[in-house]
């Protein structure tokens, strides 16, 4: 059985050079930058990776190149969400062939499925794949919540190893923990950076945070502090994470600001291009200058 995911597992952005072209050199630099920060895994083709907006050609190329470069140094986790069942299974098979550790699956977006339908869907996928699977609750994007009872029911399948929760709802986190009480081989990972300090204190196993693309050390330090129950250090690091979130993700007017902000930071740090997948576009000069100043204020960029 594959080892359960724990620690900081950054949801890597997908470096692009154009509408359907991977920034291969930027990808190499980004992977090394993240791994040098001491992270415990790498999650590709998730929300921060803009997976639903990428062609299957780009998804497969990213998967191949990432697994080859990481070369087993940390677990590579692959998002396989799609509205098409066969494409989900196909990508899971590709992940297995490339040496990925596990896969992550949201419920299909667009059609609103009921909880019983979701159970059937997940079991259908699980019966077609071989890699461990992590459930992914992100109702802001799928418009459906994986109810705690649904999580517990799906988790009876031996391939289900955990849940990535990006709801931003700590009440939901507590209810899932209660629903899974007594099951030790189940990993709870939290997506919202603003909640990771509290979540770790309350028994979360790790975090999947966009900021770890450019500042992995910060999140790793917080996780390591949690292991030794250094709550004072955790509070200090939590404040630093909040500063990162407020300054770098608050530029721009739309929900896309988080992905644009992270890619803008990486571009300003000289790591990879800030190009985004349609329907979004990179920040213009005024936003980029705001991000630049925030990076200087945070001590992440020299004047």
Residue pairs with C-beta under 8 A, 6 or more apart in sequence:
1 132
1 185
2 75
2 101
2 102
2 131
2 132
2 161
3 75
4 161
4 162
4 185
4 186
4 187
4 205
5 40
5 41
5 75
5 77
5 101
5 102
5 134
5 161
5 162
5 187
5 189
5 205
5 206
6 40
6 187
6 205
6 206
7 39
7 40
7 41
7 205
7 206
7 220
7 223
8 39
8 40
8 41
8 206
8 207
8 208
8 209
8 212
8 216
8 219
8 220
8 223
9 39
9 40
9 41
9 42
9 43
9 75
9 77
9 189
9 206
9 207
9 208
10 34
10 39
10 42
10 43
10 208
10 209
10 210
10 212
10 213
10 216
10 219
11 43
11 44
11 46
11 47
11 48
11 49
11 191
11 208
11 209
11 210
11 213
12 30
12 31
12 34
12 42
12 43
12 44
12 46
12 48
12 49
12 66
12 213
13 30
13 48
13 49
13 50
13 210
13 213
13 259
13 262
13 263
13 266
13 272
14 22
14 44
14 45
14 49
14 50
14 51
14 54
14 58
14 62
14 277
15 22
15 23
15 26
15 27
15 30
15 266
15 272
15 273
15 275
16 22
16 23
16 58
16 273
16 275
16 276
16 277
17 23
17 26
17 273
17 275
18 275
19 277
19 278
20 55
20 57
20 58
22 58
22 61
22 62
22 65
23 272
23 273
23 275
24 65
25 272
26 266
26 271
26 272
26 273
27 62
27 65
27 66
27 69
27 272
28 69
29 271
29 272
30 213
30 266
30 271
30 272
31 42
31 66
31 69
31 70
33 214
33 216
33 271
34 42
34 212
34 213
34 216
35 42
35 70
35 73
35 74
36 216
37 212
37 215
37 216
37 217
37 220
38 216
38 217
38 220
39 74
39 212
39 216
39 219
39 220
40 74
40 75
40 206
40 220
40 223
41 74
41 75
41 76
41 77
41 101
42 66
42 70
42 74
42 75
42 76
42 77
43 49
43 77
43 78
43 79
43 104
43 208
44 62
44 63
44 66
44 76
44 77
44 78
44 79
45 51
45 54
45 59
45 62
45 63
45 78
45 79
45 80
45 91
46 79
46 104
46 136
46 208
47 79
47 138
47 141
47 166
48 210
48 213
48 258
48 259
48 262
49 62
49 79
50 259
50 276
50 277
51 59
51 79
51 81
52 81
52 82
52 109
53 277
53 278
53 279
53 280
54 62
54 277
56 87
59 91
60 91
60 94
63 78
63 91
63 94
63 95
63 98
63 100
64 98
66 76
67 76
67 95
67 98
67 99
67 100
68 98
70 76
72 99
75 100
75 101
75 102
76 98
76 99
76 100
76 101
77 100
77 101
77 102
77 103
77 104
77 134
78 91
78 92
78 95
78 100
78 102
78 103
78 104
79 103
79 104
79 105
79 106
79 136
80 88
80 89
80 91
80 92
80 95
80 103
80 104
80 105
81 88
81 104
81 105
81 106
81 108
81 109
81 136
82 88
82 91
82 108
83 108
83 109
83 110
83 111
85 121
85 124
85 125
88 105
88 125
89 125
89 128
89 129
91 103
92 103
92 125
92 128
92 129
92 130
92 131
93 129
95 103
95 131
96 129
96 130
96 131
100 131
101 131
101 132
102 131
102 132
102 133
102 134
102 161
103 129
103 131
103 132
103 133
103 134
104 133
104 134
104 135
104 136
104 164
105 122
105 125
105 133
105 134
105 135
105 136
106 136
106 137
106 138
106 141
106 142
107 113
107 118
107 121
107 122
107 142
107 144
107 146
108 121
108 142
109 141
109 142
109 143
112 143
112 144
113 121
113 144
115 147
115 149
115 150
118 144
118 146
118 150
118 154
119 150
119 153
119 154
122 135
122 154
122 157
122 160
123 154
123 157
125 133
126 133
126 154
126 157
126 159
126 160
129 159
130 159
131 159
132 159
132 160
132 161
133 159
133 160
133 161
134 160
134 161
134 162
134 163
134 164
134 187
134 189
135 146
135 151
135 154
135 155
135 160
135 162
135 163
135 164
136 163
136 164
136 166
137 145
137 146
137 151
137 163
137 164
137 165
137 166
137 167
137 172
138 166
138 167
138 191
139 145
139 167
140 166
140 167
140 168
145 167
145 172
146 154
146 163
148 172
148 175
148 176
148 178
148 179
149 179
151 163
151 176
151 179
151 180
152 176
152 179
152 180
154 160
155 163
155 180
155 183
155 186
160 186
161 185
161 186
161 187
162 186
162 187
162 188
162 189
162 205
163 176
163 186
163 187
163 188
163 189
164 189
164 190
164 191
164 208
165 172
165 173
165 176
165 188
165 189
165 190
165 191
166 190
166 191
166 192
166 208
167 173
167 192
168 191
168 192
168 194
168 195
170 195
170 198
170 199
170 202
173 188
173 190
173 195
173 199
173 202
173 204
174 202
176 188
177 188
177 202
177 203
180 186
180 188
187 205
187 206
188 199
188 203
188 204
188 205
189 204
189 205
189 206
189 207
189 208
190 196
190 199
190 204
190 206
190 207
190 208
191 207
191 208
191 209
193 207
193 209
193 210
193 211
193 219
193 241
193 244
193 245
194 241
194 242
194 245
196 204
196 207
196 209
196 219
196 222
196 238
196 241
197 222
197 226
197 234
197 235
197 237
197 238
197 241
199 207
200 207
200 222
200 223
200 226
200 234
201 226
201 231
201 234
206 223
207 219
207 223
209 219
210 258
210 259
210 262
211 218
211 219
211 241
211 244
211 245
211 248
211 262
212 218
212 219
212 220
213 262
213 265
213 266
214 262
214 265
214 266
214 269
214 271
214 300
215 244
215 300
218 237
218 240
218 241
218 244
219 241
221 233
221 237
222 234
222 237
222 238
222 241
225 231
225 233
225 234
225 237
226 234
243 298
244 298
247 294
247 297
247 298
248 261
248 262
248 265
248 291
248 294
248 295
248 298
249 257
249 258
249 261
249 262
250 257
251 257
251 260
251 261
251 264
251 283
251 287
251 290
251 291
251 294
252 260
252 261
252 283
252 287
256 276
256 280
259 276
259 280
260 274
260 276
260 280
260 282
260 283
260 287
261 283
261 291
263 272
263 273
263 274
263 275
263 276
263 282
264 274
264 282
264 283
264 287
264 288
264 291
265 291
265 295
265 300
266 272
266 274
267 273
267 274
267 282
268 288
268 291
268 292
268 295
268 301
269 295
269 300
269 301
274 282
274 283
275 282
276 282
283 291
292 301
295 301
296 302
296 303
